[in-house]
Amino acid sequence: MQNGKQCTCCGKKLADSAFYKSLNPKHKDKLTPMCKKCCVKQSLDDAGESVDIERFKNTLHFNDKPYRAELHRASIQQAEKKYSDEDGKTKAETIVGLYFGKLSSLHQYKNMTWDDSTLENKAGEILQIIQVGEDESAFNGHKDYPPKAIKAMHSLYDFLQSIYHITDQQQKNLLSAYIDNRIIGEMFIAENLTAEYDDCKQFADHYLVDLKKLLGIDDQIFAECYADLYDVREGTWPWTD
């Protein structure tokens, strides 16, 4: 049973392997407080056939883990490709398992907590919560990302803000969200995680379209070509070394 611990949800004493790994400093034993089975069960609807988004978020909140929209979508896409009835699990159970697994295996998410979540606005569109002010950084919330990734975000943000004379707060938010997803996507592709990359690119394209509308431009190359200036010319990123 290894050391074993008690699940805070079902109360059972279980082996360490029955819990998800966690680097959250609050979890001294490096394990989630809720066991894997409870994490899955508490994230599904009453029928146990679909992920209930609010229950899923509550489960993540309880474990002090982030809800990241791009990671959720990536888990859904991966489940669609890899799901099999022979596993003895439903597709919904597979999605939750993949999500928690990615939280502990992908370096950009390992140290994140609930406070690093991306949430949805009333219209249901994904909104990266970003504060941009004179004395603040657009990417302060990414302190757990590799330094060179954050540097690339800052460089690209400053460059595009200057080129397109972006001063409006809404435009700044969209620019930050575009760059955030663009650079994170490149981090994924550097690790050959194509599904996650595709998901981030979809988000980036969404923000880019909205930003172009606000700017009143129809620039087909816009930020796409400028992003290539930042270590992506050879398709490799320095933080993977």
VEXMARVO-444615 format. One line per 10 residues: number of its first residue (from 1); their letters; for each residue x, y, z of N, C-alpha, C, O. Coordinates in Angstrom, 3 decimals. Atoms other than C-alpha are relative to their C-alpha. Layout:
NUM> A> X,Y,Z,X,Y,Z,X,Y,Z,X,Y,Z | ...
This chain:
1> MQNGKQCTCC> 0.830,-1.208,0.000,0.000,0.000,0.000,0.856,1.247,0.000,0.319,2.347,0.129 | -0.920,-1.114,-0.203,3.071,2.239,0.065,-0.284,0.612,1.370,-0.576,-0.133,2.305 | 0.290,-0.609,-1.292,2.570,4.768,2.887,-1.501,0.016,0.271,-1.948,-0.199,1.398 | 1.442,-0.041,-0.144,-1.144,5.086,2.239,-0.477,1.293,0.631,0.245,1.925,1.402 | 0.599,-1.194,-0.594,-3.456,7.966,3.128,-1.509,-0.126,-0.073,-2.041,-0.974,-0.789 | 1.454,0.032,-0.040,-7.101,8.659,3.840,-0.571,1.037,-0.949,-0.183,2.204,-0.904 | 0.672,-0.915,0.925,-9.256,10.196,1.117,-0.934,0.908,0.790,-1.720,0.426,1.606 | 0.844,-0.945,-0.729,-10.957,13.358,2.404,-1.442,-0.013,-0.483,-2.303,0.639,0.109 | 1.357,0.060,0.533,-14.025,12.546,0.314,-0.720,-1.272,0.465,-1.763,-1.193,1.115 | 0.659,1.259,-0.364,-14.851,8.850,0.813,0.439,-0.517,1.368,-0.217,-1.385,1.944
11> GKKLADSAFY> -0.472,0.394,-1.328,-12.831,8.470,4.029,0.764,-1.299,0.045,1.152,-1.746,1.124 | -0.685,1.281,0.032,-11.153,5.262,2.881,1.515,0.176,0.078,2.052,1.152,-0.446 | -1.465,0.027,-0.036,-7.487,4.483,3.642,0.457,-0.759,-1.247,0.151,-1.940,-1.414 | -0.374,0.561,1.296,-5.929,3.848,0.238,1.493,0.130,-0.253,2.180,0.915,0.401 | -1.409,-0.082,0.382,-2.534,3.283,-1.353,0.300,1.340,-0.657,-0.600,1.977,-1.204 | -0.396,-1.264,0.622,-0.590,6.316,-2.584,-0.377,0.044,-1.474,-0.740,1.094,-2.004 | 0.286,0.067,1.433,-1.163,5.133,-6.149,-1.467,0.279,-0.317,-1.822,0.482,-1.478 | 1.425,-0.267,0.204,-4.909,5.690,-5.645,-0.282,1.496,-0.067,-1.425,1.905,-0.270 | 0.149,-1.453,0.021,-4.303,9.457,-5.562,0.815,0.586,-1.153,1.797,-0.008,-1.599 | -0.771,-0.691,1.030,-3.136,11.899,-8.215,1.193,0.701,0.643,1.121,1.143,1.789
21> KSLNPKHKDK> -1.176,-0.708,-0.486,0.312,13.401,-7.822,-0.255,1.502,0.031,-1.040,2.018,-0.765 | 0.202,-1.443,-0.127,0.506,17.035,-6.760,1.261,0.679,0.517,1.884,0.202,1.466 | -1.131,-0.805,-0.470,3.273,19.633,-6.397,-0.479,1.252,0.730,0.312,2.144,1.035 | 0.548,-1.113,-0.776,0.965,22.054,-4.619,0.662,0.007,1.378,0.632,-1.014,2.064 | -0.682,-0.052,-1.301,2.906,23.231,-1.510,-0.913,-0.328,1.171,-0.436,-0.689,2.247 | 0.938,0.335,-1.064,-0.267,22.691,0.524,-0.092,-1.510,0.203,-0.505,-1.980,1.263 | 0.092,1.460,-0.075,-0.061,18.968,-0.225,1.369,-0.572,0.365,2.167,-0.908,-0.511 | -1.321,0.381,-0.509,2.883,17.911,1.926,0.427,-1.394,-0.461,1.618,-1.665,-0.619 | -0.333,1.362,0.423,2.667,14.277,0.828,0.082,-0.128,-1.522,0.275,-1.222,-2.054 | -0.075,-0.049,1.471,2.671,15.354,-2.871,-1.098,-0.826,-0.669,-0.914,-1.369,-1.758
31> LTPMCKKCCV> 1.164,0.704,0.532,-0.732,13.745,-3.394,-1.235,0.876,0.185,-1.304,1.670,1.123 | 1.248,-0.731,-0.156,-4.190,15.206,-3.949,-0.743,-0.519,1.231,-0.634,-1.701,1.558 | 0.739,0.451,-1.188,-6.423,15.094,-0.847,-1.143,-0.956,-0.343,-1.543,-1.770,0.490 | 1.104,0.852,0.443,-9.194,13.383,-2.852,0.557,-1.110,-0.891,1.386,-0.835,-1.759 | -0.511,1.102,0.798,-8.555,9.938,-4.349,-0.481,0.091,-1.449,-1.399,0.852,-1.757 | 0.324,-0.053,1.430,-8.745,9.312,-8.102,-1.467,-0.315,-0.256,-2.135,0.383,-1.019 | 1.389,0.399,0.235,-12.102,7.537,-7.947,-0.965,1.095,0.419,-1.957,1.345,-0.265 | 0.885,-1.067,-0.470,-13.673,10.349,-5.947,0.112,1.240,-0.897,-0.885,1.915,-1.151 | -0.179,-1.136,0.909,-12.172,13.021,-8.230,-0.862,-0.182,-1.239,-1.500,0.757,-1.717 | 0.800,0.299,1.197,-13.840,11.317,-11.173,-1.484,0.037,0.335,-2.261,0.705,-0.348
41> KQSLDDAGES> 1.415,0.097,-0.366,-17.134,10.541,-9.422,-0.603,1.372,0.282,-1.717,1.661,-0.153 | 0.513,-1.315,-0.372,-17.527,14.065,-8.049,-0.025,0.979,-1.168,-0.579,2.072,-1.044 | -0.064,-0.887,1.164,-16.895,15.556,-11.517,-1.061,-0.314,-1.049,-1.213,0.425,-2.022 | 0.958,0.443,1.002,-19.651,13.694,-13.371,-1.436,0.367,0.376,-1.725,0.717,1.520 | 1.414,-0.253,-0.255,-23.396,14.223,-13.735,-0.611,-1.172,0.763,0.068,-2.160,1.043 | 0.647,1.027,-0.816,-25.935,12.139,-11.824,0.031,-1.375,-0.660,0.109,-2.398,0.021 | -0.015,1.275,0.718,-25.950,9.472,-14.534,1.404,-0.561,-0.144,1.582,-1.723,-0.508 | -1.390,0.441,0.124,-22.161,9.296,-14.516,0.460,-0.143,-1.436,1.454,-0.816,-1.709 | -0.305,0.165,1.418,-22.120,9.622,-18.300,0.696,1.209,-0.629,1.297,1.098,-1.698 | -0.592,-1.226,0.551,-20.916,13.200,-18.820,0.680,0.789,1.106,0.325,0.671,2.279
51> VDIERFKNTL> -0.656,-0.893,-0.955,-18.595,15.692,-17.147,-0.919,1.184,0.258,-1.298,1.900,-0.670 | 0.786,-1.168,-0.404,-20.651,18.245,-15.237,0.997,1.112,0.288,1.754,1.030,1.255 | -1.057,-1.007,-0.067,-18.588,21.397,-15.707,0.091,0.670,1.369,1.190,0.935,1.855 | -0.040,-0.663,-1.304,-19.602,23.005,-12.406,0.505,-0.951,1.079,1.270,-0.549,1.956 | -0.499,0.985,-0.965,-19.022,19.812,-10.425,1.494,-0.232,-0.198,2.248,-0.397,0.761 | -1.414,0.183,0.307,-15.703,19.389,-12.206,0.826,1.133,0.592,1.883,0.902,1.179 | -0.709,-1.157,-0.556,-14.652,22.890,-11.214,0.027,-0.075,1.521,1.040,0.246,2.143 | 0.034,0.131,-1.459,-15.766,22.262,-7.634,1.015,-1.034,0.484,1.665,-0.847,1.513 | -0.980,1.034,-0.358,-13.643,19.102,-7.547,1.414,0.554,-0.080,2.233,0.316,0.808 | -1.319,-0.609,0.152,-10.626,21.004,-8.846,0.252,1.008,1.113,1.346,1.062,1.675
61> HFNDKPYRAE> -0.130,-0.997,-1.063,-11.262,23.806,-6.356,0.299,-0.685,1.335,1.153,-0.228,2.096 | -0.199,0.747,-1.246,-11.467,21.285,-3.498,1.447,-0.487,0.100,2.045,-0.452,1.175 | -1.383,0.499,0.030,-8.082,19.847,-4.546,1.021,1.111,-0.238,2.219,0.851,-0.352 | -0.846,-1.170,0.282,-6.702,23.371,-5.138,0.790,-0.182,-1.294,1.985,0.103,-1.362 | -0.565,0.175,1.324,-6.047,22.533,-8.772,-0.692,0.958,-0.965,-1.858,1.291,-0.754 | 0.594,-0.996,0.891,-6.650,24.938,-11.678,-0.975,-0.593,-1.010,-0.799,-1.718,-1.477 | 0.806,0.338,1.175,-9.450,24.773,-14.187,0.566,0.790,-1.160,0.468,2.017,-1.195 | -0.586,-0.630,1.183,-7.708,25.492,-17.473,-0.804,-0.448,-1.217,-0.819,-1.628,-1.564 | 0.884,0.324,1.110,-10.055,25.668,-20.434,0.733,-0.727,-1.120,0.200,-1.672,-1.701 | -0.733,0.621,1.106,-7.369,24.755,-22.965,0.370,-1.449,0.332,0.428,-2.298,-0.558
71> LHRASIQQAE> -0.360,1.346,-0.412,-6.389,21.684,-20.941,-1.231,-0.909,0.004,-1.146,-2.090,-0.332 | 1.250,0.754,0.022,-10.004,20.585,-20.579,-0.341,-0.408,-1.431,-0.689,-1.560,-1.691 | 0.310,0.295,1.402,-10.553,20.823,-24.321,0.993,-1.018,-0.574,0.610,-1.894,-1.350 | -1.010,0.950,0.474,-7.297,18.973,-24.990,-0.299,-1.410,0.512,-0.108,-2.389,-0.209 | 0.337,1.302,-0.569,-8.402,16.161,-22.665,-1.198,-0.615,-0.719,-1.250,-1.824,-0.940 | 1.172,0.480,0.748,-11.728,15.913,-24.492,0.437,-0.528,-1.361,0.015,-1.604,-1.782 | -0.462,0.410,1.325,-9.981,15.738,-27.862,0.795,-1.294,0.066,0.643,-2.164,-0.791 | -0.804,1.215,-0.137,-7.542,13.100,-26.651,-0.888,-1.196,0.331,-0.651,-2.300,-0.157 | 0.916,1.083,-0.344,-10.367,11.039,-25.148,-0.762,-0.468,-1.235,-1.029,-1.659,-1.393 | 0.715,0.358,1.231,-12.188,11.149,-28.479,0.841,-0.935,-0.858,0.309,-1.825,-1.522
81> KKYSDEDGKT> -0.892,0.801,0.837,-9.136,9.616,-30.158,0.390,-1.324,0.643,0.571,-2.326,-0.049 | -0.569,1.167,-0.666,-8.049,7.120,-27.528,-1.010,-0.830,0.792,-0.673,-1.914,1.269 | 0.968,0.698,-0.839,-11.250,6.080,-25.750,-0.356,-1.367,-0.565,-0.497,-1.535,-1.777 | 0.392,1.348,0.401,-12.142,2.394,-25.826,-0.838,-0.619,1.114,-0.515,-0.486,2.294 | 0.856,0.662,-0.991,-14.912,0.438,-24.106,0.760,-1.066,0.780,0.388,-1.427,1.896 | -0.761,1.066,-0.633,-12.314,-2.190,-23.307,0.715,0.465,1.258,1.135,-0.361,2.069 | -0.678,-0.524,-1.183,-10.774,0.124,-20.688,-0.854,-0.147,1.259,-0.355,-0.025,2.378 | 0.886,0.127,-1.148,-13.799,-0.411,-18.478,-0.410,1.332,0.584,-0.951,1.378,1.689 | 0.356,-1.335,-0.455,-14.318,3.358,-18.163,-0.877,0.676,-1.043,-0.811,0.355,-2.229 | 0.771,-0.793,0.941,-16.789,5.768,-19.693,0.903,1.079,-0.583,1.988,1.338,-0.062
91> KAETIVGLYF> -0.796,-1.058,0.605,-15.537,8.530,-21.955,0.168,1.166,0.975,1.225,1.795,1.025 | -0.066,-1.094,-0.975,-16.352,11.072,-19.234,1.063,-0.283,1.063,1.822,0.609,1.444 | -1.013,0.379,-0.993,-14.227,9.177,-16.708,1.400,0.137,-0.593,2.336,0.555,0.089 | -1.288,-0.121,0.683,-11.408,9.084,-19.249,0.438,1.447,-0.091,1.617,1.751,0.095 | -0.312,-1.428,0.118,-11.593,12.860,-19.742,0.545,0.544,1.311,1.566,1.231,1.332 | -0.444,-0.499,-1.312,-11.295,13.591,-16.022,1.374,-0.570,0.348,2.237,0.148,0.854 | -1.294,0.617,-0.289,-8.428,11.120,-15.654,1.124,0.615,-0.807,2.210,0.866,-0.283 | -1.009,-0.627,0.857,-6.555,12.607,-18.602,0.330,1.403,0.497,1.492,1.808,0.497 | -0.206,-1.371,-0.473,-7.035,16.117,-17.212,0.910,0.024,1.228,1.895,0.762,1.263 | -0.827,0.027,-1.213,-5.630,15.313,-13.778,1.407,-0.507,-0.302,2.383,-0.049,0.293
101> GKLSSLHQYK> -1.315,0.510,0.373,-2.813,13.350,-15.379,0.863,1.074,-0.638,2.061,1.157,-0.366 | -0.749,-1.071,0.667,-1.809,16.320,-17.537,0.433,1.066,1.007,1.503,1.658,0.867 | -0.360,-0.992,-1.012,-1.848,18.621,-14.506,1.304,-0.367,0.709,2.082,0.509,1.085 | -1.194,0.424,-0.743,0.876,16.544,-12.879,1.179,-0.332,-0.905,2.305,-0.453,-0.422 | -1.087,0.412,0.892,2.905,15.649,-15.995,0.550,1.125,-0.875,1.705,1.061,-1.297 | -0.453,-1.104,0.850,3.118,18.892,-17.996,0.570,1.119,0.872,-0.100,1.619,1.775 | -0.707,-0.897,-0.922,5.648,21.294,-16.488,-0.675,1.352,0.169,-0.558,1.955,1.235 | 0.608,-1.315,-0.114,3.655,24.463,-17.228,-1.215,0.017,0.925,-1.710,1.084,1.288 | 1.161,0.076,-0.877,0.796,23.206,-15.041,0.313,-0.560,1.388,-0.516,-0.462,2.293 | -0.310,0.749,-1.222,2.588,21.321,-12.257,-0.192,0.815,1.275,-0.693,0.291,2.270
111> NMTWDDSTLE> 0.032,-0.797,-1.228,2.751,24.190,-9.768,-1.223,0.915,0.090,-1.311,1.750,0.989 | 1.168,-0.864,-0.002,-0.572,25.812,-10.598,-0.993,-0.398,1.088,-1.093,-1.567,1.463 | 1.054,0.228,-0.989,-3.348,26.180,-8.026,-1.318,0.515,-0.581,-1.366,0.969,-1.725 | 1.310,-0.472,0.458,-7.028,27.093,-8.278,0.054,1.461,-0.441,-0.667,1.860,-1.356 | -0.103,-1.425,0.337,-6.033,30.765,-8.421,0.514,0.235,-1.418,0.384,1.340,-1.945 | -0.516,-0.122,1.369,-4.423,30.102,-11.828,-1.024,-0.446,-1.038,-0.684,-0.645,-2.204 | 1.037,0.494,0.900,-7.741,29.005,-13.342,-0.383,1.026,-1.060,-0.246,2.234,-0.868 | 0.685,-0.839,0.979,-9.297,30.346,-16.511,-1.469,-0.347,0.132,-1.841,-1.519,0.185 | 1.424,0.210,-0.206,-13.017,30.815,-16.120,-0.781,0.496,-1.202,-0.201,1.051,-2.135 | 0.844,-0.406,1.114,-15.955,31.521,-18.423,-0.840,1.202,0.394,-1.279,1.327,1.538
121> NKAGEILQII> 0.867,-1.137,-0.278,-17.879,34.753,-18.732,-1.446,-0.394,-0.257,-1.715,-1.546,-0.598 | 1.420,0.309,0.110,-21.676,34.972,-18.944,-0.380,-0.456,-1.397,-1.337,-1.213,-1.560 | 0.317,0.381,1.376,-21.648,34.579,-22.714,0.541,-1.381,-0.323,0.259,-1.926,-1.390 | -0.521,1.339,0.219,-19.803,31.283,-22.334,1.303,-0.015,-0.767,1.818,-1.088,-1.080 | -1.267,-0.045,0.723,-16.682,32.482,-24.137,1.143,-0.114,0.994,1.051,0.379,2.118 | -1.149,0.157,-0.880,-13.317,31.561,-22.682,0.683,1.346,0.184,1.011,2.024,-0.789 | -0.622,-1.290,-0.303,-11.802,34.576,-20.947,1.195,-0.214,0.899,1.052,-0.668,2.035 | -1.202,0.050,-0.830,-8.227,34.637,-19.717,-0.005,1.251,0.870,-0.037,2.366,0.350 | 0.062,-1.146,-0.893,-8.261,36.862,-16.644,1.367,0.660,0.049,2.311,0.146,0.648 | -1.277,-0.688,0.131,-5.542,39.354,-17.368,-0.156,1.461,0.426,-1.070,2.138,-0.044
131> QVGEDESAFN> 0.000,-1.388,-0.407,-4.855,42.687,-15.682,1.190,0.705,-0.625,2.333,0.287,-0.440 | -1.065,-0.743,0.647,-2.861,45.189,-17.684,-0.078,1.445,0.461,-1.061,2.132,0.184 | -0.025,-1.377,-0.464,-1.903,48.471,-16.070,1.385,0.579,-0.140,2.318,-0.117,-0.542 | -1.284,-0.675,0.168,0.907,50.980,-16.054,1.089,-0.662,0.830,2.240,-0.731,0.399 | -1.003,0.593,-0.884,2.652,49.241,-13.161,-0.121,-1.517,0.092,0.473,-2.144,0.969 | 0.200,1.444,-0.063,1.551,45.693,-13.924,0.419,-0.662,-1.297,0.445,-0.031,-2.354 | -0.341,0.783,1.177,2.634,42.986,-16.308,-1.232,-0.735,-0.489,-2.068,-1.153,0.312 | 1.128,0.728,0.562,0.157,41.364,-18.663,0.085,-1.485,0.329,-0.903,-2.207,0.191 | -0.182,1.438,-0.207,1.590,37.981,-17.696,0.456,-0.324,1.416,1.181,-1.295,1.632 | -0.383,0.248,-1.381,2.004,38.224,-13.935,-0.485,-1.352,0.504,0.131,-1.945,1.389
141> GHKDYPPKAI> 0.563,1.254,-0.455,-0.151,35.127,-13.540,0.753,-1.228,-0.472,0.386,-2.351,-0.127 | -0.726,1.133,0.571,2.390,32.968,-15.377,1.341,-0.229,0.689,2.300,-0.672,0.057 | -1.275,0.090,-0.722,5.070,32.943,-12.701,0.581,-1.414,-0.004,1.783,-1.594,0.191 | -0.474,1.383,-0.029,5.265,29.136,-12.901,0.462,-0.491,-1.363,0.922,-1.627,-1.482 | -0.439,0.397,1.329,6.054,29.077,-16.618,1.507,0.215,-0.126,2.087,0.998,0.626 | -1.442,-0.188,0.202,9.639,28.788,-17.894,0.314,1.473,-0.263,-0.425,2.126,-1.000 | -0.351,-1.416,0.164,11.370,32.216,-17.744,0.090,0.440,-1.456,-0.321,1.549,-1.797 | -0.139,-0.389,1.403,12.141,32.173,-21.469,-1.350,0.093,-0.701,-1.508,0.856,-1.654 | 1.340,-0.081,0.570,8.482,31.573,-22.270,-0.635,1.337,0.370,-1.252,1.998,-0.465 | 0.548,-1.274,-0.450,7.459,34.568,-20.186,0.700,1.155,-0.719,0.063,2.144,-1.081
151> KAMHSLYDFL> -0.749,-1.031,0.711,10.217,36.625,-21.820,-0.517,0.143,-1.430,-0.641,1.255,-1.945 | 0.535,-0.038,1.357,8.862,35.668,-25.248,-1.355,0.692,-0.011,-1.654,1.454,-0.930 | 1.310,-0.646,-0.099,5.375,36.749,-24.146,0.154,1.514,0.120,-0.507,2.277,-0.584 | -0.228,-1.432,-0.200,6.642,40.113,-22.921,0.511,0.661,-1.286,0.032,1.727,-1.676 | -0.607,-0.579,1.199,8.724,40.718,-26.052,-1.017,0.154,-1.114,-1.096,1.200,-1.758 | 0.992,-0.032,1.067,5.937,39.853,-28.456,-1.104,0.997,0.318,-1.578,1.707,-0.569 | 1.037,-0.948,-0.412,3.386,41.854,-26.465,0.469,1.436,-0.237,-0.247,2.227,-0.852 | -0.522,-1.357,0.166,5.566,44.986,-26.387,0.152,0.366,-1.472,-0.139,1.490,-1.880 | -0.229,-0.245,1.422,6.407,44.630,-30.069,-1.311,0.300,-0.723,-1.415,1.288,-1.450 | 1.278,-0.169,0.695,2.819,44.240,-31.284,-0.779,1.198,0.520,-1.477,1.865,-0.243
161> QSIYHITDQQ> 0.673,-1.174,-0.562,1.483,46.887,-28.910,0.537,1.271,-0.643,-0.214,2.206,-0.919 | -0.623,-1.163,0.627,3.946,49.343,-30.413,-0.349,0.092,-1.487,-0.682,1.170,-1.980 | 0.266,0.007,1.435,3.405,48.305,-34.046,-1.429,0.446,-0.314,-1.660,1.213,-1.249 | 1.409,-0.270,0.287,-0.388,48.530,-33.853,-0.607,1.072,0.900,-1.820,1.281,0.890 | 0.446,-1.130,-0.830,-0.597,51.411,-31.342,-1.202,-0.382,0.869,-2.220,0.310,0.893 | 1.088,0.499,-0.838,-2.741,49.427,-28.934,0.042,0.678,1.364,1.005,0.527,2.115 | 0.064,-0.726,-1.278,-3.815,51.577,-25.985,-1.281,-0.301,0.760,-1.313,-0.176,1.984 | 1.275,0.303,-0.624,-7.433,50.578,-25.305,0.111,-1.247,0.873,0.763,-2.218,0.488 | -0.113,1.115,-0.941,-7.848,48.239,-22.308,-0.534,-1.311,-0.578,0.075,-2.364,-0.392 | 0.562,1.216,0.584,-10.063,45.770,-24.160,0.934,-0.589,-1.050,1.085,-1.807,-1.146
171> QKNLLSAYID> -0.956,0.463,1.004,-7.546,45.594,-27.000,1.214,-0.632,0.670,1.724,-1.650,0.202 | -1.135,0.555,-0.736,-4.737,45.001,-24.509,-0.320,-1.400,0.529,0.511,-2.306,0.460 | 0.397,1.306,-0.529,-6.669,42.132,-22.921,-0.006,-1.063,-1.089,0.455,-2.184,-0.876 | 0.053,0.950,1.100,-7.256,40.481,-26.290,1.401,-0.326,-0.513,1.696,-1.473,-0.848 | -1.370,0.230,0.440,-3.623,40.945,-27.302,0.719,-0.943,0.973,1.419,-1.865,0.556 | -0.631,0.857,-1.013,-2.454,39.388,-24.030,-0.497,-1.435,-0.107,0.289,-2.377,-0.020 | 0.570,1.338,0.106,-4.837,36.450,-24.433,0.490,-0.704,-1.254,0.752,-1.907,-1.232 | -0.516,0.582,1.244,-3.703,35.916,-28.037,1.423,-0.515,0.216,1.738,-1.657,-0.119 | -1.405,0.370,-0.190,-0.024,35.886,-27.070,0.137,-1.138,0.995,0.947,-2.044,0.800 | -0.028,1.055,-1.010,-0.645,33.734,-24.003,-0.232,-1.366,-0.650,0.547,-2.296,-0.443
181> NRIIGEMFIA> 0.321,1.278,0.637,-2.259,30.973,-26.066,0.990,-0.350,-1.104,1.284,-1.523,-1.332 | -0.963,0.262,1.076,0.205,31.381,-28.930,1.292,-0.607,0.556,1.785,-1.604,0.029 | -1.262,0.474,-0.558,3.298,30.887,-26.773,-0.183,-1.331,0.712,0.665,-2.216,0.589 | 0.251,1.275,-0.667,1.767,28.121,-24.649,-0.162,-1.102,-1.039,0.287,-2.230,-0.835 | 0.135,0.968,1.083,0.828,26.384,-27.881,1.344,-0.449,-0.526,1.534,-1.629,-0.820 | -1.339,0.359,0.471,4.444,26.501,-29.001,0.721,-0.880,1.019,1.529,-1.733,0.650 | -0.585,0.856,-1.032,5.453,24.976,-25.663,-0.515,-1.429,-0.155,0.232,-2.391,0.023 | 0.580,1.321,0.212,3.076,22.100,-26.362,0.622,-0.694,-1.207,1.010,-1.860,-1.128 | -0.488,0.623,1.226,4.281,21.509,-29.924,1.460,-0.394,0.145,1.915,-1.339,-0.499 | -1.397,0.367,-0.247,7.883,21.472,-28.682,0.105,-1.348,0.690,1.144,-2.004,0.623
191> ENLTAEYDDC> 0.034,1.298,-0.675,6.871,18.405,-26.648,-0.809,-1.016,-0.804,-1.169,-2.080,-0.302 | 0.760,0.875,0.904,5.020,16.867,-29.628,-1.416,-0.271,0.489,-1.976,-1.332,0.213 | 1.377,0.124,-0.472,1.650,17.419,-27.948,-0.902,0.759,-0.967,-1.310,1.890,-0.702 | 0.708,-0.687,1.086,-0.259,18.225,-31.120,-1.443,0.352,0.352,-1.940,1.399,-0.062 | 1.391,-0.287,-0.364,-3.771,18.003,-29.645,-0.081,1.256,0.861,-0.946,2.107,0.652 | -0.012,-1.175,-0.870,-2.936,20.542,-26.947,0.371,1.254,-0.793,-0.176,2.334,-0.566 | -0.387,-1.129,0.842,-1.226,22.757,-29.528,-1.193,0.480,-0.829,-1.459,1.680,-0.895 | 1.155,-0.359,0.824,-4.282,22.676,-31.804,-1.042,0.740,0.818,-1.675,1.677,0.332 | 0.989,-0.638,-0.861,-6.490,23.626,-28.872,0.397,1.441,0.299,-0.427,2.351,0.214 | -0.484,-1.353,-0.291,-4.334,26.619,-27.930,-0.097,0.893,-1.237,-0.426,2.074,-1.134
201> KQFADHYLVD> 0.054,-0.784,1.228,-4.198,27.729,-31.551,-1.426,0.452,-0.294,-1.637,1.560,-0.789 | 1.392,-0.385,0.208,-7.990,27.716,-31.752,-0.359,1.197,0.870,-1.013,2.136,0.416 | 0.248,-1.132,-0.888,-8.159,30.000,-28.730,0.704,1.254,-0.512,0.116,2.335,-0.544 | -0.769,-1.140,0.491,-5.422,32.242,-30.132,-0.675,0.620,-1.222,-0.782,1.843,-1.323 | 0.665,-0.508,1.203,-7.216,32.530,-33.480,-1.281,0.747,0.350,-1.611,1.753,-0.277 | 1.238,-0.652,-0.432,-10.454,33.431,-31.693,0.295,1.415,0.509,-0.371,2.375,0.121 | -0.353,-1.315,-0.535,-8.806,36.275,-29.780,0.528,0.920,-1.105,0.269,2.124,-1.095 | -0.579,-0.792,1.078,-6.969,37.421,-32.899,-1.085,0.606,-0.886,-0.994,1.768,-1.282 | 1.114,-0.499,0.822,-10.187,37.737,-34.912,-0.686,1.170,0.706,-0.972,2.195,0.088 | 0.650,-1.069,-0.762,-11.785,39.815,-32.139,0.866,1.252,0.063,0.362,2.372,-0.020
211> LKKLLGIDDQ> -0.910,-1.137,-0.076,-8.704,42.005,-31.853,0.047,0.751,-1.323,0.041,1.982,-1.341 | -0.016,-0.636,1.312,-8.594,42.662,-35.586,-1.263,0.828,-0.218,-1.209,1.912,-0.798 | 1.260,-0.734,0.147,-12.245,43.711,-35.487,0.053,1.322,0.759,-0.365,2.363,0.253 | -0.087,-1.218,-0.806,-11.582,46.188,-32.699,0.957,1.017,-0.618,0.722,2.224,-0.559 | -0.989,-0.882,0.611,-8.554,47.582,-34.520,-0.455,0.485,-1.369,0.086,1.452,-1.903 | 0.487,-0.387,1.315,-10.495,47.779,-37.772,1.001,-0.273,-1.096,1.124,0.513,-2.035 | -1.008,0.327,1.009,-7.766,46.072,-39.773,-0.295,-1.364,-0.618,-0.968,-2.199,-0.014 | 0.116,1.285,0.685,-7.676,43.214,-42.259,1.398,-0.400,-0.452,1.670,-0.569,-1.641 | -1.397,0.328,0.248,-4.013,42.342,-41.977,0.161,-1.506,0.109,0.125,-2.055,1.211 | -0.045,1.455,0.005,-3.633,38.714,-42.988,1.196,-0.562,0.769,1.129,-1.671,1.299
221> IFAECYADLY> -1.180,0.525,-0.699,-0.175,38.383,-41.460,0.045,0.436,1.457,0.534,-0.303,2.311 | 0.062,-0.555,-1.351,-0.694,40.558,-38.363,1.072,-0.588,0.909,2.266,-0.435,0.650 | -0.967,0.494,-0.985,0.911,38.796,-35.391,0.655,-1.307,-0.399,1.684,-1.682,0.164 | -0.518,1.326,0.311,1.496,35.454,-37.077,1.470,0.029,-0.396,2.262,-0.785,0.077 | -1.386,-0.041,0.470,4.710,36.460,-38.808,0.933,0.504,1.090,2.070,0.044,1.192 | -0.865,-0.556,-1.028,6.038,38.470,-35.866,0.297,-1.019,1.097,1.369,-0.989,1.701 | -0.229,1.015,-1.032,5.620,35.539,-33.482,1.184,-0.887,-0.360,1.860,-1.420,0.520 | -1.103,0.855,0.429,8.153,33.641,-35.561,1.368,0.588,0.340,2.379,-0.109,0.257 | -1.272,-0.617,-0.368,10.831,36.110,-34.474,0.511,-0.549,1.330,1.698,-0.430,1.630 | -0.362,0.388,-1.348,10.824,34.576,-31.000,0.261,-1.490,0.134,-0.585,-2.242,0.619
231> DVREGTWPWT> -0.522,1.345,-0.222,12.797,31.321,-31.084,-0.774,-1.132,-0.671,-0.532,-2.302,-0.374 | 0.777,1.066,0.619,10.334,29.451,-33.261,0.451,-0.257,-1.435,-0.129,-1.089,-2.133 | -0.440,0.103,1.397,12.267,29.812,-36.533,0.373,-1.429,-0.379,0.089,-1.880,-1.488 | -0.424,1.370,0.289,13.711,26.296,-36.257,-0.975,-1.038,0.560,-0.709,-2.239,0.507 | 0.976,0.923,-0.555,10.648,24.798,-34.614,0.381,-0.561,1.352,-0.229,-1.526,1.813 | -0.418,0.456,-1.319,12.439,24.363,-31.297,-0.017,1.170,0.973,0.128,2.327,0.580 | 0.048,-1.030,-1.024,12.192,26.237,-28.014,1.063,-0.285,1.046,1.242,-1.433,1.451 | -1.138,0.193,-0.896,15.096,26.788,-25.633,-0.356,-0.607,1.355,0.500,-1.227,1.986 | 0.323,0.523,-1.322,13.154,25.822,-22.482,-0.199,-1.504,0.004,-0.446,-2.090,1.058 | 0.122,1.461,0.024,12.938,22.208,-23.691,1.352,-0.675,0.188,1.422,-1.899,0.292
241> D> -1.334,0.581,-0.159,16.695,21.735,-23.299,0.172,-0.600,1.392,1.235,-1.135,1.707
